[in-house]
């Protein structure tokens, strides 16, 4: 299963995503397109990605955009 299909399969579920660089992110997959996965994160999640303009889910929440190319693994948590 490619990363696009894996992300689609895990939509609206809490996941931990590991990138090829070894970074890990936790959140809920809220969207995926052919290039990116969009992860809704909480205030305690590790954040080091790009936040799109106008995205937000209240205090302590944001939308993290990760390139599908950089993903190594997805784990349900």
C-alpha positions in Angstrom: 0.0 0.0 0.0 1.5 3.4 -0.9 1.5 6.3 1.5 -1.5 8.0 -0.2 -3.6 5.0 0.2 -2.4 4.4 3.8 -3.3 8.0 4.8 -6.7 7.7 3.1 -7.3 4.4 5.0 -6.4 6.2 8.3 -8.5 9.3 7.8 -10.1 10.8 11.0 -8.0 8.5 13.2 -5.3 9.4 15.7 -1.9 8.4 14.3 1.8 8.8 14.8 3.6 9.6 11.6 7.4 9.0 11.2 9.3 10.7 8.5 12.4 9.6 6.6 14.4 12.1 8.6 13.4 10.3 11.9 10.9 13.0 13.1 7.6 11.9 14.6 4.3 13.7 14.7 1.0 12.8 16.4 -2.5 13.9 15.5 -5.6 13.1 13.5 -5.5 12.9 9.7 -8.1 15.3 8.4 -7.3 15.4 4.7 -4.9 13.9 2.2 -4.2 14.8 -1.5 -1.7 13.4 -3.9 1.1 15.5 -2.5 0.4 16.0 1.2 -1.2 14.7 4.4 -2.9 17.2 6.7 -2.7 16.4 10.4 -4.7 18.2 13.1 -2.4 18.4 16.1 -2.9 19.3 19.7 -0.8 21.6 21.8 1.3 18.8 23.1 2.2 17.3 19.7 5.7 17.8 18.2 5.4 20.6 15.6 8.1 21.4 13.1 6.2 21.6 9.8 4.4 24.2 7.8 1.1 25.7 9.0 -1.2 26.9 6.3 -2.6 30.4 6.4 -6.0 30.5 8.0 -5.9 27.0 9.5 -6.6 26.5 13.1 -8.8 24.6 15.5 -8.8 26.9 18.6 -6.1 27.4 21.2 -3.3 24.8 21.1 -4.5 23.3 17.8 -3.1 23.6 14.3 -3.0 21.9 10.9 0.3 20.4 10.1 1.0 19.7 6.4 3.5 16.9 5.6 4.7 15.9 2.2 3.7 12.3 1.4 7.2 11.8 -0.1 8.8 12.3 3.3 6.7 9.8 5.1 8.2 6.5 6.3 5.5 4.9 8.5 2.1 5.5 10.0 1.0 4.0 13.3 -2.5 4.0 14.9 -2.4 5.3 18.5 
